[in-house]
């Protein structure tokens, strides 16, 4: 099922400048996995370990932070939108 | 940045005292510079005088708004309530995007000071922050 993934500027050097990519899968994790298969340099940027996103990466499924809707296991449907954003913080 | 954006940044930072305030800037990238035309005031989840953590939901909403208006998120602003308008070690360590412009706002003196920086690979570079004023207003 095609899902649109929107990428922040910080990750676009790893996708040849693409800001939006179509990816396939039944869950958020599978969709991001499909993205990483095509742009392997993203893996280190997004994942702490094989199954765990980096702490400073926020992922939204449509309007919902995936932490509150099942994480990487959250199911996706045709036409859903995944947005990846960096956590913004400082002192 | 536009005078309106500058005013909104200052207003949001003053309203956030005594805690740090933060938000994003929407605009147009032009090579190594950017023009900020929209201010997205955000909530500081850290609710702290020395730290800020932009509410991710505010980030998502700003990102959506910018996209719908053909803009990009070009940077972030936050206040230092008792120190200079210069990136702290935490700001450098946590800088989320080397393409962004980092606007620091110092509220330590009566006169609010705004300065803009690039933060790349742990290196801080100050850049010129211009606020064009319409000639008719002078």
Interface residues (C-beta under 8 A of the other chain):
Chain A: X6 X8 X9 X10 X56 X58 X60 X63 X65 X83 X85 X86 X87 X88 X89 X90 X91
Chain B: X20 X22 X24 X46 X50 X51 X52 X53 X54 X56 X57 X59 X60 X63 X67 X72 X73 X76 X78 X87 X88 X89 X90 X91 X94 X95 X96 X97 X98 X99 X100
